Amino acid sequence: MSDKRCFKYLEVYMWLMSYADLLLLISFGSVCMDVRDGKVQNPWLALCALCGLGLRYRLAGSRAFLAGMTAMFIPFLLLGWLFIFRMIGAGDIKLLCALGSFLDPLRSFYLVFGSLFFGAILSLLVMLRRGAARARLQYLITYIRSTAASGKVAPYIKNGVNREENIPFTIPVLFSTAALCLGGIIQ
């Protein structure tokens, strides 16, 4: 199939589906993958990012493409330090980058901020429901002290330990995407 024919199908598809619908579909698919497999697959994320950049270029030109590229790097810049401490997974950051490819930099920032906001609320609710808030706070304080004393960065979440209060971060990303869509920020 030629490139022109492929883009023609994408354009027809975009008439049937808005960016908001597409971002919700990508977010929901990522949640399903994360809950089922414990991670979001890289080929899925790469395809989503390429579709976002391709659609931006095809529908709005090179300036929109560059804005999409910039928006893709915002989650990495804002959340990369959390990955160093293994407080967030690489797949979660890559998902936000893939979603950012459909957005401009400001909306990408809103998406990251909203994801952190919903993640904090969801984590707090889960900890309070399970009575683990005090233990998690003590664990965080101990982690910060030991990291500061040793000067070595150890993963915050230990390998092989699946704590009940840990949640897949793709869920807050879906909540943030839905909130931005319902609020009219993403159309």
PEZITA-V276415 format. One record per backbone hydrogen bond with DSSP energy under -1.0 kcal/mol. CO is the residue of the C=O (numbers start at 1). NH is the residue of the N-H. E is the energy in kcal/mol with one decimal. If there is no record, write none. Layout:
BEGIN
CO:NH:E ; CO:NH:E
END
This chain:
BEGIN
2:6:-2.3 ; 3:7:-2.7 ; 4:8:-1.9 ; 5:9:-1.9 ; 6:10:-1.9 ; 7:11:-2.6 ; 8:12:-2.1 ; 9:13:-2.5 ; 10:14:-2.4 ; 11:15:-1.3 ; 12:16:-1.1 ; 13:17:-1.3 ; 18:22:-2.2 ; 19:23:-3.0 ; 20:24:-2.3 ; 21:25:-2.3 ; 22:26:-2.4 ; 23:27:-2.6 ; 24:28:-2.8 ; 25:29:-2.5 ; 26:30:-2.0 ; 27:31:-2.1 ; 28:32:-2.4 ; 29:33:-2.1 ; 30:34:-2.7 ; 31:35:-2.8 ; 32:36:-2.2 ; 33:37:-3.2 ; 34:38:-1.8 ; 41:45:-1.8 ; 42:46:-2.9 ; 43:47:-2.4 ; 44:48:-2.3 ; 45:49:-2.5 ; 46:50:-2.6 ; 47:51:-2.4 ; 48:52:-2.5 ; 49:53:-2.5 ; 50:54:-2.8 ; 51:55:-2.9 ; 52:56:-2.2 ; 53:57:-2.4 ; 54:58:-2.7 ; 55:59:-2.7 ; 56:60:-2.1 ; 57:61:-1.8 ; 61:65:-1.8 ; 62:66:-2.5 ; 63:67:-2.2 ; 64:68:-2.4 ; 65:69:-2.3 ; 66:70:-2.4 ; 67:71:-2.6 ; 68:72:-1.7 ; 69:73:-1.0 ; 73:77:-2.5 ; 74:78:-2.5 ; 75:79:-2.7 ; 76:80:-1.9 ; 79:83:-1.3 ; 80:84:-1.5 ; 81:85:-1.1 ; 82:87:-3.0 ; 83:86:-1.6 ; 85:156:-3.0 ; 89:93:-1.5 ; 90:94:-2.6 ; 91:95:-2.3 ; 92:96:-2.0 ; 93:97:-2.2 ; 94:98:-2.7 ; 95:99:-2.7 ; 96:100:-2.1 ; 97:101:-1.2 ; 99:102:-1.5 ; 100:103:-1.5 ; 104:108:-2.1 ; 105:109:-2.1 ; 106:110:-2.3 ; 107:111:-2.2 ; 108:112:-2.2 ; 109:113:-2.9 ; 110:114:-2.9 ; 111:115:-2.1 ; 112:116:-2.4 ; 113:117:-2.4 ; 114:118:-2.9 ; 115:119:-2.4 ; 116:120:-2.3 ; 117:121:-2.2 ; 118:122:-2.7 ; 119:123:-2.5 ; 120:124:-2.4 ; 121:125:-2.5 ; 122:126:-2.4 ; 123:127:-2.7 ; 124:128:-2.7 ; 125:129:-2.4 ; 126:130:-1.9 ; 127:132:-2.6 ; 132:136:-2.5 ; 133:137:-2.2 ; 134:138:-2.3 ; 135:139:-2.2 ; 136:140:-2.5 ; 137:141:-2.4 ; 138:142:-2.5 ; 139:143:-2.5 ; 140:144:-2.6 ; 141:145:-2.4 ; 142:146:-2.6 ; 143:147:-2.5 ; 144:148:-2.4 ; 145:149:-2.6 ; 146:150:-2.4 ; 147:151:-2.1 ; 158:161:-1.7 ; 163:166:-1.4 ; 168:171:-1.6 ; 169:173:-1.6 ; 170:174:-2.2 ; 171:175:-2.4 ; 172:176:-2.7 ; 173:177:-2.6 ; 174:178:-2.7 ; 175:179:-2.6 ; 176:180:-2.5 ; 177:181:-2.1 ; 178:182:-3.1 ; 179:183:-2.3 ; 180:185:-1.7 ; 180:186:-1.8 ; 181:184:-1.2
END
